[in-house]
């Protein structure tokens, strides 16, 4: 799960369930990223608002101006990770 908040300014976030998107590059533990292609719904997030994205949702920021934001990744670890 990821919690995103805007500290200064506003921005648009596009989000969609991952199963509705096309995989461009599969998830890699080393980078903690995956790349997907497709379209989703767009919302505008203003200063002080919080957006929570589930692990099964993809999101991306859409903005042309400088925005300060905080992204918190919340994980539940069971056992161990092979790359840690």
N, C-alpha and C positions, 0 to 999 in steps of 0.2 A: 504494500500500500504506500502511496505517496501523498503527502500533504503539501500543497503549494499555497503560499500567501504572497501578496504584493505589498512591499514595504513603501514604495513610492511610485506614483503613476498608475496607469491601467494598461491592460493588455487583453488580447483575445486568446482563448485556448480552444483548439479543436480537439475533440475526443471521439473515440469510437471503440466498440468491442473489438478485440484483436481478431476474433474469428471472422469478422467481416472485411478484413484487410488482407492484402497480398504481401507475403514475406519477401523482402528484398535481400536481407541478410539475417540469418538466424541469430538468436541470443548467444552471447559469449560471456562466460563467467569472468574472463580477464578484464573486459571493458564494462561489464554490467549494462550492455546495450544490445538492442536489436533494431533493425530498420524495416519499416513497413510502408506500404503504399496504398492510398485510397482516400476516401473522404468521410468526414464525420460531422457531428453537430458542433456549432461554434457558440461559445458564451464569452461575454466580456467580464473580466475580473477587475474590480476597482480596489484601490488602496484599503487595506485592512480586511478584505474578504479572504476566505479560505476555500480551496477546492481540494477534494479528496478523490484520488483515483485508485481504483482497485487494481490488483495485479493482472486482471484479465482485460484491462482497458489500456488503450494507447492514447497518448496525448502529445500535442506539440504547441509551442508558443507562436503566435502570429502578431508581430508588432514591428513597426519601423523606427520607433523611438527608444531611447534608453529607459529601461525599467529595472528597478531593484526588486529582487524577489528572493524568497527562501524556499528551497525544496527539501523536505525531510523524507527520507526513505525509512519506513518502518518494516522491520523484518522479524519473523519468528523463526529462530534457529532450533532445529531438532537434530541433535547429534553434532555433526561437523560438516564443514565445507571442504571439498578436496583441494581447492586452490588457496586456502588460508593457512 
